[in-house]
Amino acid sequence: MTDVPESPITLAPNIGLEAKRDSGSSVLADTPLLSLRALTKHFGPVEALRHCDLDIPAGKITALIGDNGAGKSTLIKTIAGIYSPSSGQMFWEGEEVHIHSPHEADDLGITTVYQDLALCDNLDIVQNMYLGHEETKVGLLNEITMELETKKLLRDLSVFTVQSVRQLVGSLSGGQRQAIAVARAVMRDAKLVIMDEPTAALGVSQTQLVLDLIQTLAGRGIAVLVISHNLTDVFAVADRIAVLHLGTLISSGPASDYDTASAVDLITTGGTTRDRSSHSSAS
Amino acid sequence: MSDTVVTPTGLEGDGSLSPADVLKARFKQLRRSDTGMLPIVVGLIILGAYFEIRSPTFLSAGNLVDLFVQSCVFILLGLAEIWLLLLGDIDLSAGWIAATGAAIGAILLQSSFNWPWWAALLLAMAATTAIGTLQGAITIALKVPSFIITLAGSLFWEGVAIWLIDGQNNGGAISIHEKVLYGIVNLNLSTTATWIVSLAAAAGMSFLIFYKDRSRRSSGLDSVSIYETFIKIAALFGLAIVLVLIFNTDRSTFSVIEGMPYAVPLVAVVLGVYSFVLSRTKPGRYLYAIGGNVEAARRAGVSVNRYRLLAFALSGLTAGIAGLVYASQNGVSDSIPGGTLVLYAVAAAVIGGTSLYGGRGRMINALIGGLVIATIYNGMALIQLSASVELMVEGIVLVAAIAIDSLARRGAAKLGGS
């Protein structure tokens, strides 16, 4: 495993490039939505993440792959504000941020769709979509607006297999539940949607539903970070791949730089002899 | 919007379905979907028919009014339980909280204290609300099941209630002389007032139904056809008229007693307000969410502890109201069956369709369940069955209700789930 050089702490990514600013936009045009630099996380003596550098661009699907225990969950939980990094920096839209809670992450636009989906089976789709953020009219729930908006959003995201938005979520299939959880994130104006093993428990057609949805998200300019064990799915949709091995981000780059064999090598051994870059690249 | 009106029956059309089509499709939908309270309502009708056959005075106006009044306490305690059952919690002390509230109210109305009626009743309800909140706070702080805390509470508040009542040195009983508390159960609205109140209530509910159905239709959402709206409204008025006729029939042989006892509109108002809060406000929505998946609710940003505490408080308040109605009916004595009452309360809620696991149920469940319990209670007394048989029957009814509900749910899942 090659040593990752310490990044200078005070530099923001892409500094030195000519800033291209649209009128009214404060984000450098080539800046990734989220950048991690030398991100490290300790739990006592255990180093779960070590000097991770990662760029997550908007409108692209980044797949995070790695063996069990490599630190994938820790990494996304750190991004999502559940953990605070022990050291290192996070840059959101080019500016350094410190995320101390999931609430702060949510405010920035980072939403995580968990494996257990955090949906209430006893509530219907509309009620789940708006849970915690209901629309009200004179203090009462505005069911009509919420139902119309939910239908519209599901249509926009090309989720057509759901018969009625008033179906209880408990009666939906696994893929549909994923779709609802993702749609919920979109409704909350997520800019970065993190998905943890979204297709793990799904059959073929449901997997396709979810993969299509992920691509729809990217098409809308949302950054998607997907953890997946399933390399078939990864290569089906990912624009970029990042490999975690024993807490270090040993490799990242465009998906075209990888294939199944080299990916497996990187995951299991931390290196590959098959002509793949084995040092982290910043873009 | 180019959406055609899609009725919940799954039929698509331009809204010009005949009433026959609507009825047929509705029936099919009922079979497929959550049958809700239908089996229980049918059961209630069968029970009523049975008792009427065994004792022809069952359906007399006088007996029916008695039945409605008897059901008030069960309904109110059922409502108290539902606040917590929806969360997946339970209150085993509801009967004794009610008794404590009744004791406080009755004592303050006695000549030795002579509080004005509104002050005594308000304090009694405030006290029971505080009790509920306290038990909720302990449950939340200690992170233990409410079952245990309220079990302890049932012992504690039984002690408090008896201590209060016996402390009056009145032979363990306090009779109610004050007019308002006495009047809840024993005094009636005039026949005219009964008409006005009932028709106004029916009209109010009809307006809400009409408005809701119409908004849905005009927004292009799935909605019921206009026929169904009118059927619902007609049924509502029909029911109101039947009830008024029952209440307004002179039910006394010696003098004239007619009109609706005050307890009935009291329970109706409580039921109406609670139903409204539960189905149309954010706190109500959050209670369902917490009962369905507390972790999901938490991640969605719902302050879980705040709403749990609110539910405990409301449960306590409702138990207090139930206690005052009980006092009005039976006076206050140290032999109030607080333990039995709470069992009936939970039974009423569950028979009516509330799930013990949380997340499922509506306030109206307490109404149907309370009526079922009262029907058995009343009917058995009429045919002079012993109390022991009555207890056995109620146990069987409770099991039957849960069994029917469980089977219906499994059937619905098989037929209707996607």
Interface residues (C-beta under 8 A of the other chain):
Chain A: P102 H103 D106 Y114 D116 L117 A118 L119 C120 D121 N122 L123 Q127 N128 L131 G132 H133 E134 T136 G139 L140 L141 I144 E147 L148 K151 Q163 S164 R166 Q167 S171 L172 S173 Q176
Chain B: P8 S215 R216 S219 G220 L221 D222 R280 T281 K282 R285 Y288 A289 G291 G292 N293 E295 A296 A297 R299 A300 G301 V302 G359 R360 A413 G416 G417 S418
